[in-house]
Amino acid sequence: MEFHYRIEKCTEDGWIFISGGAESDYGEANAFAYLLKKIERETGGTIEELGEQQYRIKGDALKLIYQWDGLFGITVIRPDAVEEAEAVAYLEKFF
């Protein structure tokens, strides 16, 4: 599967919105699952479910929270202690 991820926007309160590529026939929900599993695999971490459609990867030094929903699509929540540029650079390594 090939997805075309890109950062759509970042907000001051720590939300990062990611597009999985609308041109993909697989859809955004599948793009989210694929990205999460790719990060898990490449970091050697373990996906941990935090709540409804919210996940963290154990072993992720940035402690990002990955979320999917039908309204906002793929979103990542960064902790206040993590700079936006650091989180974006980290995520883009997996695109």
N, CA, C and O atoms as a GROMACS GRO file, in nm:
protein
  380
    1MET      N    1   0.084  -0.118   0.000
    1MET     CA    2   0.000   0.000   0.000
    1MET      C    3   0.088   0.123   0.000
    1MET      O    4   0.192   0.129   0.065
    2GLU      N    5   0.043   0.220  -0.074
    2GLU     CA    6   0.118   0.344  -0.077
    2GLU      C    7   0.025   0.459  -0.042
    2GLU      O    8  -0.079   0.480  -0.105
    3PHE      N    9   0.064   0.533   0.058
    3PHE     CA   10  -0.011   0.651   0.100
    3PHE      C   11   0.078   0.772   0.082
    3PHE      O   12   0.201   0.762   0.083
    4HIS      N   13   0.016   0.885   0.065
    4HIS     CA   14   0.089   1.010   0.044
    4HIS      C   15   0.059   1.103   0.161
    4HIS      O   16  -0.027   1.191   0.153
    5TYR      N   17   0.133   1.082   0.270
    5TYR     CA   18   0.110   1.159   0.391
    5TYR      C   19   0.169   1.299   0.379
    5TYR      O   20   0.270   1.320   0.312
    6ARG      N   21   0.104   1.392   0.445
    6ARG     CA   22   0.159   1.528   0.456
    6ARG      C   23   0.093   1.595   0.577
    6ARG      O   24  -0.021   1.566   0.612
    7ILE      N   25   0.168   1.684   0.637
    7ILE     CA   26   0.116   1.762   0.749
    7ILE      C   27   0.025   1.869   0.690
    7ILE      O   28   0.068   1.949   0.607
    8GLU      N   29  -0.100   1.870   0.732
    8GLU     CA   30  -0.196   1.970   0.684
    8GLU      C   31  -0.185   2.100   0.764
    8GLU      O   32  -0.180   2.208   0.707
    9LYS      N   33  -0.182   2.086   0.896
    9LYS     CA   34  -0.166   2.205   0.981
    9LYS      C   35  -0.132   2.161   1.123
    9LYS      O   36  -0.154   2.047   1.162
   10CYS      N   37  -0.077   2.255   1.196
   10CYS     CA   38  -0.045   2.237   1.338
   10CYS      C   39  -0.111   2.351   1.414
   10CYS      O   40  -0.120   2.463   1.364
   11THR      N   41  -0.158   2.321   1.534
   11THR     CA   42  -0.220   2.424   1.614
   11THR      C   43  -0.132   2.453   1.736
   11THR      O   44  -0.051   2.371   1.778
   12GLU      N   45  -0.152   2.571   1.792
   12GLU     CA   46  -0.073   2.612   1.907
   12GLU      C   47  -0.097   2.523   2.029
   12GLU      O   48  -0.010   2.512   2.115
   13ASP      N   49  -0.214   2.461   2.036
   13ASP     CA   50  -0.244   2.377   2.152
   13ASP      C   51  -0.200   2.231   2.134
   13ASP      O   52  -0.241   2.144   2.210
   14GLY      N   53  -0.115   2.205   2.034
   14GLY     CA   54  -0.049   2.075   2.022
   14GLY      C   55  -0.110   1.974   1.928
   14GLY      O   56  -0.070   1.857   1.931
   15TRP      N   57  -0.204   2.013   1.845
   15TRP     CA   58  -0.265   1.920   1.750
   15TRP      C   59  -0.193   1.929   1.616
   15TRP      O   60  -0.164   2.038   1.566
   16ILE      N   61  -0.166   1.812   1.558
   16ILE     CA   62  -0.104   1.803   1.426
   16ILE      C   63  -0.202   1.724   1.339
   16ILE      O   64  -0.237   1.610   1.372
   17PHE      N   65  -0.244   1.783   1.230
   17PHE     CA   66  -0.339   1.720   1.139
   17PHE      C   67  -0.263   1.667   1.017
   17PHE      O   68  -0.187   1.740   0.954
   18ILE      N   69  -0.285   1.540   0.986
   18ILE     CA   70  -0.212   1.473   0.879
   18ILE      C   71  -0.311   1.422   0.775
   18ILE      O   72  -0.416   1.367   0.808
   19SER      N   73  -0.276   1.442   0.649
   19SER     CA   74  -0.354   1.384   0.540
   19SER      C   75  -0.285   1.255   0.496
   19SER      O   76  -0.163   1.250   0.483
   20GLY      N   77  -0.365   1.153   0.474
   20GLY     CA   78  -0.312   1.026   0.424
   20GLY      C   79  -0.316   1.019   0.272
   20GLY      O   80  -0.280   0.918   0.213
   21GLY      N   81  -0.361   1.126   0.210
   21GLY     CA   82  -0.370   1.129   0.064
   21GLY      C   83  -0.507   1.091   0.017
   21GLY      O   84  -0.537   0.972   0.006
   22ALA      N   85  -0.591   1.187  -0.010
   22ALA     CA   86  -0.729   1.161  -0.051
   22ALA      C   87  -0.735   1.082  -0.180
   22ALA      O   88  -0.836   1.017  -0.208
   23GLU      N   89  -0.628   1.086  -0.261
   23GLU     CA   90  -0.628   1.012  -0.387
   23GLU      C   91  -0.615   0.862  -0.366
   23GLU      O   92  -0.632   0.783  -0.459
   24SER      N   93  -0.584   0.821  -0.243
   24SER     CA   94  -0.570   0.679  -0.212
   24SER      C   95  -0.706   0.610  -0.214
   24SER      O   96  -0.804   0.662  -0.159
   25ASP      N   97  -0.712   0.495  -0.277
   25ASP     CA   98  -0.835   0.415  -0.279
   25ASP      C   99  -0.860   0.347  -0.145
   25ASP      O  100  -0.969   0.294  -0.121
   26TYR      N  101  -0.761   0.348  -0.058
   26TYR     CA  102  -0.772   0.274   0.067
   26TYR      C  103  -0.842   0.353   0.176
   26TYR      O  104  -0.891   0.294   0.272
   27GLY      N  105  -0.848   0.485   0.165
   27GLY     CA  106  -0.918   0.567   0.262
   27GLY      C  107  -0.832   0.608   0.380
   27GLY      O  108  -0.730   0.545   0.410
   28GLU      N  109  -0.875   0.713   0.446
   28GLU     CA  110  -0.800   0.771   0.557
   28GLU      C  111  -0.790   0.678   0.677
   28GLU      O  112  -0.686   0.676   0.744
   29ALA      N  113  -0.894   0.602   0.707
   29ALA     CA  114  -0.887   0.512   0.822
   29ALA      C  115  -0.777   0.408   0.802
   29ALA      O  116  -0.703   0.378   0.896
   30ASN      N  117  -0.764   0.355   0.683
   30ASN     CA  118  -0.658   0.259   0.654
   30ASN      C  119  -0.522   0.328   0.654
   30ASN      O  120  -0.423   0.269   0.695
   31ALA      N  121  -0.518   0.452   0.607
   31ALA     CA  122  -0.392   0.527   0.609
   31ALA      C  123  -0.346   0.547   0.752
   31ALA      O  124  -0.226   0.540   0.780
   32PHE      N  125  -0.438   0.572   0.844
   32PHE     CA  126  -0.405   0.588   0.986
   32PHE      C  127  -0.347   0.459   1.042
   32PHE      O  128  -0.241   0.460   1.104
   33ALA      N  129  -0.416   0.348   1.020
   33ALA     CA  130  -0.370   0.219   1.072
   33ALA      C  131  -0.233   0.183   1.016
   33ALA      O  132  -0.147   0.134   1.089
   34TYR      N  133  -0.212   0.207   0.888
   34TYR     CA  134  -0.085   0.175   0.824
   34TYR      C  135   0.028   0.260   0.884
   34TYR      O  136   0.136   0.209   0.912
   35LEU      N  137   0.002   0.390   0.903
   35LEU     CA  138   0.103   0.479   0.960
   35LEU      C  139   0.138   0.436   1.102
   35LEU      O  140   0.256   0.430   1.138
   36LEU      N  141   0.039   0.407   1.183
   36LEU     CA  142   0.062   0.366   1.321
   36LEU      C  143   0.146   0.238   1.327
   36LEU      O  144   0.239   0.229   1.407
   37LYS      N  145   0.113   0.141   1.244
   37LYS     CA  146   0.188   0.016   1.242
   37LYS      C  147   0.329   0.035   1.188
   37LYS      O  148   0.422  -0.031   1.233
   38LYS      N  149   0.344   0.125   1.094
   38LYS     CA  150   0.477   0.154   1.040
   38LYS      C  151   0.566   0.216   1.148
   38LYS      O  152   0.682   0.178   1.162
   39ILE      N  153   0.512   0.311   1.222
   39ILE     CA  154   0.589   0.374   1.330
   39ILE      C  155   0.625   0.270   1.435
   39ILE      O  156   0.738   0.266   1.484
   40GLU      N  157   0.529   0.185   1.469
   40GLU     CA  158   0.554   0.079   1.567
   40GLU      C  159   0.669  -0.010   1.520
   40GLU      O  160   0.762  -0.039   1.596
   41ARG      N  161   0.662  -0.053   1.398
   41ARG     CA  162   0.761  -0.145   1.342
   41ARG      C  163   0.900  -0.080   1.335
   41ARG      O  164   1.000  -0.141   1.375
   42GLU      N  165   0.906   0.043   1.286
   42GLU     CA  166   1.035   0.108   1.265
   42GLU      C  167   1.100   0.158   1.393
   42GLU      O  168   1.221   0.178   1.397
   43THR      N  169   1.021   0.177   1.499
   43THR     CA  170   1.078   0.221   1.626
   43THR      C  171   1.101   0.105   1.723
   43THR      O  172   1.167   0.121   1.825
   44GLY      N  173   1.045  -0.011   1.690
   44GLY     CA  174   1.055  -0.124   1.780
   44GLY      C  175   0.966  -0.110   1.902
   44GLY      O  176   0.985  -0.178   2.003
   45GLY      N  177   0.868  -0.021   1.892
   45GLY     CA  178   0.776   0.003   2.003
   45GLY      C  179   0.658  -0.091   2.000
   45GLY      O  180   0.655  -0.188   1.924
   46THR      N  181   0.560  -0.062   2.083
   46THR     CA  182   0.438  -0.141   2.092
   46THR      C  183   0.320  -0.046   2.097
   46THR      O  184   0.318   0.048   2.176
   47ILE      N  185   0.219  -0.071   2.013
   47ILE     CA  186   0.100   0.013   2.012
   47ILE      C  187   0.019  -0.014   2.139
   47ILE      O  188  -0.006  -0.129   2.176
   48GLU      N  189  -0.019   0.094   2.205
   48GLU     CA  190  -0.099   0.086   2.328
   48GLU      C  191  -0.227   0.167   2.306
   48GLU      O  192  -0.220   0.285   2.272
   49GLU      N  193  -0.342   0.106   2.326
   49GLU     CA  194  -0.468   0.177   2.312
   49GLU      C  195  -0.495   0.258   2.438
   49GLU      O  196  -0.489   0.205   2.549
   50LEU      N  197  -0.525   0.386   2.419
   50LEU     CA  198  -0.551   0.475   2.532
   50LEU      C  199  -0.699   0.499   2.555
   50LEU      O  200  -0.741   0.528   2.667
   51GLY      N  201  -0.775   0.487   2.453
   51GLY     CA  202  -0.918   0.512   2.459
   51GLY      C  203  -0.975   0.489   2.321
   51GLY      O  204  -0.910   0.428   2.236
   52GLU      N  205  -1.095   0.537   2.300
   52GLU     CA  206  -1.159   0.517   2.171
   52GLU      C  207  -1.082   0.586   2.060
   52GLU      O  208  -1.079   0.709   2.052
   53GLN      N  209  -1.019   0.507   1.976
   53GLN     CA  210  -0.942   0.554   1.861
   53GLN      C  211  -0.822   0.642   1.898
   53GLN      O  212  -0.779   0.724   1.817
   54GLN      N  213  -0.769   0.627   2.018
   54GLN     CA  214  -0.648   0.697   2.060
   54GLN      C  215  -0.543   0.594   2.098
   54GLN      O  216  -0.570   0.497   2.169
   55TYR      N  217  -0.421   0.618   2.049
   55TYR     CA  218  -0.313   0.523   2.070
   55TYR      C  219  -0.183   0.596   2.102
   55TYR      O  220  -0.165   0.712   2.067
   56ARG      N  221  -0.095   0.524   2.168
   56ARG     CA  222   0.041   0.571   2.194
   56ARG      C  223   0.132   0.455   2.158
   56ARG      O  224   0.091   0.339   2.163
   57ILE      N  225   0.254   0.485   2.122
   57ILE     CA  226   0.350   0.380   2.095
   57ILE      C  227   0.448   0.376   2.211
   57ILE      O  228   0.528   0.467   2.230
   58LYS      N  229   0.440   0.267   2.289
   58LYS     CA  230   0.533   0.250   2.401
   58LYS      C  231   0.674   0.248   2.345
   58LYS      O  232   0.703   0.175   2.250
   59GLY      N  233   0.760   0.327   2.403
   59GLY     CA  234   0.897   0.337   2.355
   59GLY      C  235   0.920   0.465   2.276
   59GLY      O  236   1.035   0.496   2.242
   60ASP      N  237   0.813   0.538   2.245
   60ASP     CA  238   0.825   0.665   2.173
   60ASP      C  239   0.871   0.772   2.272
   60ASP      O  240   0.798   0.807   2.365
   61ALA      N  241   0.990   0.824   2.252
   61ALA     CA  242   1.047   0.923   2.344
   61ALA      C  243   0.965   1.052   2.349
   61ALA      O  244   0.968   1.122   2.450
   62LEU      N  245   0.892   1.084   2.241
   62LEU     CA  246   0.814   1.208   2.237
   62LEU      C  247   0.677   1.192   2.304
   62LEU      O  248   0.612   1.291   2.335
   63LYS      N  249   0.635   1.069   2.326
   63LYS     CA  250   0.505   1.040   2.389
   63LYS      C  251   0.387   1.103   2.314
   63LYS      O  252   0.295   1.158   2.374
   64LEU      N  253   0.392   1.093   2.181
   64LEU     CA  254   0.283   1.144   2.098
   64LEU      C  255   0.161   1.055   2.112
   64LEU      O  256   0.172   0.935   2.136
   65ILE      N  257   0.044   1.115   2.095
   65ILE     CA  258  -0.082   1.041   2.096
   65ILE      C  259  -0.140   1.048   1.955
   65ILE      O  260  -0.156   1.156   1.898
   66TYR      N  261  -0.170   0.932   1.900
   66TYR     CA  262  -0.222   0.921   1.764
   66TYR      C  263  -0.372   0.896   1.772
   66TYR      O  264  -0.417   0.810   1.849
   67GLN      N  265  -0.448   0.970   1.693
   67GLN     CA  266  -0.593   0.959   1.702
   67GLN      C  267  -0.654   0.956   1.562
   67GLN      O  268  -0.604   1.021   1.470
   68TRP      N  269  -0.761   0.881   1.549
   68TRP     CA  270  -0.838   0.878   1.425
   68TRP      C  271  -0.984   0.905   1.457
   68TRP      O  272  -1.038   0.850   1.553
   69ASP      N  273  -1.047   0.989   1.377
   69ASP     CA  274  -1.193   0.998   1.381
   69ASP      C  275  -1.243   1.045   1.246
   69ASP      O  276  -1.168   1.102   1.166
   70GLY      N  277  -1.370   1.022   1.221
   70GLY     CA  278  -1.429   1.052   1.092
   70GLY      C  279  -1.435   1.200   1.058
   70GLY      O  280  -1.443   1.236   0.941
   71LEU      N  281  -1.432   1.286   1.158
   71LEU     CA  282  -1.441   1.429   1.134
   71LEU      C  283  -1.304   1.490   1.103
   71LEU      O  284  -1.289   1.563   1.004
   72PHE      N  285  -1.204   1.461   1.185
   72PHE     CA  286  -1.074   1.523   1.168
   72PHE      C  287  -0.972   1.434   1.099
   72PHE      O  288  -0.866   1.482   1.059
   73GLY      N  289  -1.001   1.306   1.084
   73GLY     CA  290  -0.909   1.215   1.018
   73GLY      C  291  -0.792   1.180   1.109
   73GLY      O  292  -0.810   1.151   1.227
   74ILE      N  293  -0.672   1.182   1.052
   74ILE     CA  294  -0.551   1.146   1.125
   74ILE      C  295  -0.502   1.267   1.202
   74ILE      O  296  -0.472   1.371   1.143
   75THR      N  297  -0.494   1.255   1.333
   75THR     CA  298  -0.442   1.362   1.415
   75THR      C  299  -0.340   1.306   1.513
   75THR      O  300  -0.346   1.190   1.552
   76VAL      N  301  -0.246   1.392   1.551
   76VAL     CA  302  -0.146   1.357   1.650
   76VAL      C  303  -0.147   1.468   1.754
   76VAL      O  304  -0.149   1.586   1.720
   77ILE      N  305  -0.145   1.429   1.879
   77ILE     CA  306  -0.143   1.526   1.989
   77ILE      C  307  -0.003   1.521   2.049
   77ILE      O  308   0.043   1.415   2.093
   78ARG      N  309   0.062   1.635   2.052
   78ARG     CA  310   0.197   1.638   2.110
   78ARG      C  311   0.190   1.698   2.250
   78ARG      O  312   0.113   1.792   2.274
   79PRO      N  313   0.268   1.644   2.341
   79PRO     CA  314   0.273   1.700   2.476
   79PRO      C  315   0.331   1.842   2.473
   79PRO      O  316   0.407   1.877   2.382
   80ASP      N  317   0.297   1.923   2.571
   80ASP     CA  318   0.346   2.061   2.578
   80ASP      C  319   0.497   2.070   2.578
   80ASP      O  320   0.555   2.166   2.527
   81ALA      N  321   0.563   1.969   2.635
   81ALA     CA  322   0.709   1.972   2.645
   81ALA      C  323   0.779   1.947   2.512
   81ALA      O  324   0.900   1.967   2.501
   82VAL      N  325   0.705   1.903   2.411
   82VAL     CA  326   0.764   1.873   2.281
   82VAL      C  327   0.738   1.989   2.186
   82VAL      O  328   0.625   2.032   2.168
   83GLU      N  329   0.845   2.038   2.125
   83GLU     CA  330   0.833   2.148   2.028
   83GLU      C  331   0.764   2.098   1.901
   83GLU      O  332   0.782   1.983   1.861
   84GLU      N  333   0.687   2.186   1.840
   84GLU     CA  334   0.617   2.151   1.717
   84GLU      C  335   0.712   2.101   1.609
   84GLU      O  336   0.687   1.998   1.547
   85ALA      N  337   0.821   2.173   1.587
   85ALA     CA  338   0.917   2.135   1.482
   85ALA      C  339   0.976   1.996   1.507
   85ALA      O  340   0.998   1.920   1.413
   86GLU      N  341   1.002   1.964   1.633
   86GLU     CA  342   1.056   1.833   1.668
   86GLU      C  343   0.956   1.723   1.637
   86GLU      O  344   0.992   1.620   1.581
   87ALA      N  345   0.830   1.745   1.672
   87ALA     CA  346   0.726   1.645   1.646
   87ALA      C  347   0.703   1.627   1.496
   87ALA      O  348   0.689   1.514   1.449
   88VAL      N  349   0.700   1.737   1.421
   88VAL     CA  350   0.680   1.730   1.276
   88VAL      C  351   0.795   1.655   1.210
   88VAL      O  352   0.772   1.568   1.126
   89ALA      N  353   0.919   1.687   1.248
   89ALA     CA  354   1.034   1.620   1.190
   89ALA      C  355   1.031   1.470   1.220
   89ALA      O  356   1.063   1.388   1.134
   90TYR      N  357   0.992   1.436   1.342
   90TYR     CA  358   0.981   1.294   1.381
   90TYR      C  359   0.878   1.223   1.294
   90TYR      O  360   0.905   1.116   1.240
   91LEU      N  361   0.760   1.281   1.281
   91LEU     CA  362   0.654   1.218   1.203
   91LEU      C  363   0.691   1.204   1.056
   91LEU      O  364   0.663   1.102   0.993
   92GLU      N  365   0.752   1.307   1.001
   92GLU     CA  366   0.785   1.305   0.858
   92GLU      C  367   0.886   1.197   0.822
   92GLU      O  368   0.896   1.160   0.706
   93LYS      N  369   0.960   1.147   0.919
   93LYS     CA  370   1.053   1.035   0.892
   93LYS      C  371   0.977   0.911   0.847
   93LYS      O  372   1.033   0.824   0.780
   94PHE      N  373   0.850   0.903   0.883
   94PHE     CA  374   0.771   0.783   0.850
   94PHE      C  375   0.682   0.802   0.727
   94PHE      O  376   0.610   0.710   0.688
   95PHE      N  377   0.689   0.919   0.666
   95PHE     CA  378   0.610   0.944   0.546
   95PHE      C  379   0.686   0.889   0.429
   95PHE      O  380   0.640   0.898   0.315
   0.00000   0.00000   0.00000
